[in-house]
Amino acid sequence: MSEKARRMRFAEPAKPVVDESRRKLLKLAVFSAAASACQRLSGWSSPRGPARCGARNISAERLGFVAGSTTVEDAISMMSGMGILNILKDTNAETGDGRTLTALAADRQECIHIFRAGVYEKSLPVALPHSGMSQILAMRPANFGGGITIMVMAQDMRASADPSIPDNPVLAFIPYGPAHQPVIEDISWLQRMHGGILSPLFVGYDLDFSITFVARDNAGLPWDDGYFVGFDGSRAIFREESFYALYWGCDCIRNWAEGE
């Protein structure tokens, strides 16, 4: 498939034919999204360049987090002030007890910080295979089995500067509570199949049902296919779906594809 055909594939419904204004917008989006990806603090460029390497693991105690007192906003400020880069925040409002659960993760950090109703509660250890050099690609506190599991997608940031080092991308499931043991899966097969994992997006919070997952290749183009990701407590379950169907079925995926 030519590059031009690939860019246009997800923008052309069978009936009716997409109008020219949307066609032009989508063509522009794949280039603008690739450019914006280069501006992430620790992201890949296209072609890939060195990732910025922020501070290595700093504990919650050293950061100054106080249980029941430190707010999410204060925590982000503390982390940034200590040189931690690529801080990802995600909030699950449907936790079943009326209190939001917010998770913070960041490059090179070996734990996820948990906040309930906006204040710090505790930190969960994350033992990734590239611990200390992990680049966090995506994170999602998802409902699972009546509790919460934190999904973390990461890779070795050194690979973007040194091709001899494997990216070693992984998808981890870190339990908040006793629902299951931590699970870390090698997803290098996804990287090989699609030519890279750039700007991944999780849609939805119900892991018992499934969470939609889409991403771009190293050239900044959306994958031809996305996935519905499930979890059974010991392994991830991937069900492939065409990006065409996902694009036209979800506003947030359309916004992601168009660089919004």
C-alpha positions as CSV (number, residue, x, y, z in Angstrom):
1,M,0.0,0.0,0.0
2,S,1.4,3.4,-1.0
3,E,2.0,6.0,1.7
4,K,-0.7,8.3,0.1
5,A,-3.3,5.4,0.1
6,R,-2.4,4.6,3.7
7,R,-2.9,8.2,4.9
8,M,-6.3,8.3,3.2
9,R,-7.6,4.9,4.2
10,F,-9.3,5.8,7.5
11,A,-10.8,9.0,6.0
12,E,-12.9,7.4,3.3
13,P,-16.2,5.8,4.3
14,A,-17.8,3.7,1.6
15,K,-21.1,5.7,1.6
16,P,-21.2,8.6,1.4
17,V,-17.8,9.6,0.0
18,V,-16.0,11.9,2.4
19,D,-16.1,15.6,1.4
20,E,-12.9,17.3,0.2
21,S,-12.6,19.7,3.2
22,R,-12.4,16.7,5.6
23,R,-10.0,14.9,3.3
24,K,-7.6,17.8,3.3
25,L,-7.9,18.1,7.1
26,L,-7.1,14.5,7.6
27,K,-4.1,14.6,5.3
28,L,-2.8,17.6,7.2
29,A,-3.4,15.8,10.5
30,V,-1.0,13.0,10.0
31,F,1.8,15.5,9.5
32,S,0.9,17.8,12.3
33,A,0.4,14.9,14.7
34,A,3.9,13.6,13.9
35,A,5.4,17.0,14.5
36,S,3.6,17.5,17.8
37,A,4.8,14.0,18.9
38,C,8.3,15.3,18.5
39,Q,7.6,17.9,21.2
40,R,6.8,15.4,23.9
41,L,9.3,15.7,26.7
42,S,10.6,12.1,26.2
43,G,8.9,11.1,22.9
44,W,10.1,9.7,19.7
45,S,10.8,12.0,16.8
46,S,10.3,11.0,13.1
47,P,12.9,9.9,12.3
48,R,13.6,9.0,16.0
49,G,16.1,11.1,17.9
50,P,17.4,11.0,21.5
51,A,14.8,11.1,24.2
52,R,15.3,13.7,26.9
53,C,16.5,11.9,30.0
54,G,15.0,13.4,33.2
55,A,15.7,12.5,36.8
56,R,15.9,8.9,37.8
57,N,13.6,7.4,40.3
58,I,12.7,9.7,43.2
59,S,10.6,8.3,46.0
60,A,7.3,9.9,47.3
61,E,9.0,10.6,50.6
62,R,11.9,12.4,49.0
63,L,9.5,14.3,46.8
64,G,7.7,15.4,50.0
65,F,4.3,13.8,49.4
66,V,2.1,13.7,52.5
67,A,-0.7,11.2,52.6
68,G,-4.1,12.9,53.0
69,S,-2.6,16.3,52.3
70,T,-0.6,16.6,49.0
71,T,-2.9,17.4,46.1
72,V,-2.4,16.2,42.5
73,E,-1.5,19.7,41.4
74,D,1.1,20.1,44.2
75,A,2.5,16.6,43.4
76,I,3.0,17.5,39.7
77,S,4.8,20.7,40.7
78,M,7.0,18.8,43.1
79,M,7.9,16.2,40.5
80,S,8.6,18.8,37.8
81,G,10.7,20.8,40.2
82,M,12.9,17.7,40.9
83,G,13.6,17.2,37.1
84,I,11.1,14.4,36.4
85,L,9.9,14.5,32.8
86,N,6.9,13.3,30.8
87,I,4.5,13.2,33.8
88,L,1.3,11.5,32.8
89,K,-1.9,12.0,34.7
90,D,-5.2,10.1,34.3
91,T,-8.3,10.0,36.5
92,N,-10.9,7.3,36.9
93,A,-14.2,8.7,38.2
94,E,-16.1,5.5,38.2
95,T,-14.4,3.7,41.1
96,G,-17.6,2.5,42.8
97,D,-17.0,4.4,46.1
98,G,-17.8,7.9,45.0
99,R,-14.1,9.0,45.1
100,T,-12.0,9.7,42.0
101,L,-8.8,7.8,41.6
102,T,-6.0,9.7,39.9
103,A,-2.7,8.1,38.9
104,L,0.6,9.9,38.1
105,A,3.4,8.1,36.2
106,A,6.5,9.5,34.6
107,D,9.7,8.6,32.8
108,R,12.4,6.7,34.8
109,Q,10.2,6.4,37.9
110,E,9.7,3.1,39.5
111,C,6.3,3.7,41.1
112,I,2.9,5.1,40.3
113,H,1.5,7.7,42.7
114,I,-2.2,7.2,43.7
115,F,-4.5,10.1,44.7
116,R,-8.1,9.5,46.0
117,A,-10.5,12.5,45.8
118,G,-7.6,14.6,44.7
119,V,-5.1,14.0,47.6
120,Y,-2.2,11.6,47.9
121,E,-2.9,8.2,49.3
122,K,0.1,5.9,48.4
123,S,2.5,4.8,45.7
124,L,2.5,1.4,43.9
125,P,5.9,-0.1,42.8
126,V,6.3,-0.8,39.1
127,A,9.2,-3.3,38.3
128,L,9.6,-2.8,34.5
129,P,12.3,-4.7,32.6
130,H,14.0,-1.3,31.7
131,S,13.5,0.1,35.2
132,G,15.3,3.4,35.6
133,M,15.3,4.0,31.9
134,S,11.6,3.5,31.1
135,Q,9.8,5.9,28.8
136,I,6.1,5.9,29.7
137,L,4.0,5.9,26.6
138,A,0.5,5.6,28.1
139,M,-1.2,5.0,31.4
140,R,-4.8,4.2,32.5
141,P,-6.4,3.4,35.9
142,A,-9.0,0.9,34.7
143,N,-11.9,-0.9,36.4
144,F,-11.2,-4.6,36.7
145,G,-12.8,-7.3,38.8
146,G,-14.6,-4.9,41.1
147,G,-11.3,-3.0,41.8
148,I,-8.8,-0.9,39.9
149,T,-5.8,-2.0,37.8
150,I,-3.3,0.5,36.5
151,M,-2.3,-0.1,32.9
152,V,1.1,1.2,32.0
153,M,2.7,1.1,28.5
154,A,6.4,1.7,28.4
155,Q,9.7,1.1,26.5
156,D,13.4,1.6,26.9
157,M,14.1,5.3,26.2
158,R,17.8,4.5,25.3
159,A,16.6,2.8,22.1
160,S,15.7,6.1,20.5
161,A,19.3,7.2,20.7
162,D,21.1,3.8,20.2
163,P,19.6,1.4,17.5
164,S,21.5,-1.5,19.0
165,I,19.4,-1.3,22.2
166,P,16.0,-3.0,21.8
167,D,12.9,-0.8,22.5
168,N,11.5,-3.7,24.6
169,P,7.9,-2.2,24.8
170,V,5.8,-3.7,27.5
171,L,2.2,-3.4,28.8
172,A,2.0,-3.7,32.6
173,F,-1.1,-4.3,34.8
174,I,-0.4,-3.1,38.3
175,P,-3.2,-3.9,40.8
176,Y,-4.6,-1.3,43.2
177,G,-5.6,-3.8,45.8
178,P,-5.4,-7.6,46.0
179,A,-7.3,-8.4,42.7
180,H,-4.3,-10.0,41.0
181,Q,-0.5,-10.1,41.0
182,P,1.4,-7.6,38.8
183,V,1.5,-8.7,35.2
184,I,4.0,-7.4,32.6
185,E,3.6,-8.4,29.0
186,D,6.1,-8.1,26.2
187,I,4.3,-6.2,23.3
188,S,7.3,-6.1,20.9
189,W,5.1,-8.1,18.5
190,L,2.8,-5.1,18.2
191,Q,5.8,-2.8,17.4
192,R,7.1,-5.2,14.7
193,M,3.7,-5.7,13.2
194,H,2.9,-2.0,12.9
195,G,6.3,-0.3,12.5
196,G,6.5,1.4,15.9
197,I,4.4,2.5,18.8
198,L,4.0,6.3,18.9
199,S,1.4,8.4,20.6
200,P,-0.7,5.5,21.9
201,L,-4.3,6.2,23.1
202,F,-6.4,4.3,25.5
203,V,-10.2,4.8,25.3
204,G,-12.5,3.7,28.1
205,Y,-12.0,2.6,31.7
206,D,-13.7,-0.8,31.8
207,L,-11.1,-3.5,31.4
208,D,-13.6,-6.3,32.2
209,F,-15.4,-5.3,29.0
210,S,-12.4,-3.9,27.0
211,I,-10.4,-0.8,26.4
212,T,-9.8,0.5,22.9
213,F,-6.2,1.0,22.0
214,V,-4.8,2.9,18.9
215,A,-1.3,4.2,18.1
216,R,0.9,5.5,15.3
217,D,3.9,4.1,13.6
218,N,7.4,5.7,13.7
219,A,6.4,7.9,10.7
220,G,3.5,9.3,12.6
221,L,0.8,7.5,10.6
222,P,-2.1,5.8,12.5
223,W,-1.9,2.0,12.5
224,D,-4.1,0.3,9.9
225,D,-5.7,-1.6,12.8
226,G,-6.4,-0.9,16.5
227,Y,-7.4,-3.2,19.3
228,F,-9.9,-3.9,22.0
229,V,-7.7,-4.9,25.0
230,G,-9.1,-7.1,27.8
231,F,-7.5,-8.7,30.8
232,D,-8.2,-12.0,32.6
233,G,-6.0,-11.4,35.7
234,S,-2.9,-13.1,34.3
235,R,-2.6,-12.0,30.7
236,A,-3.8,-9.3,28.2
237,I,-6.3,-10.3,25.5
238,F,-6.1,-8.3,22.2
239,R,-8.9,-8.3,19.7
240,E,-8.0,-6.6,16.4
241,E,-10.4,-4.0,14.8
242,S,-9.8,-1.9,11.7
243,F,-8.8,1.7,12.3
244,Y,-11.5,2.6,9.8
245,A,-14.2,1.3,12.0
246,L,-12.7,2.7,15.2
247,Y,-12.3,6.1,13.6
248,W,-15.9,6.5,12.5
249,G,-17.2,5.0,15.8
250,C,-15.5,7.3,18.3
251,D,-15.2,11.1,18.4
252,C,-12.1,10.9,20.7
253,I,-10.3,8.7,18.2
254,R,-11.2,11.1,15.3
255,N,-9.9,14.0,17.4
256,W,-6.7,12.0,18.1
257,A,-6.3,11.2,14.4
258,E,-6.8,14.9,13.4
259,G,-4.2,16.1,16.0
260,E,-6.7,17.8,18.3
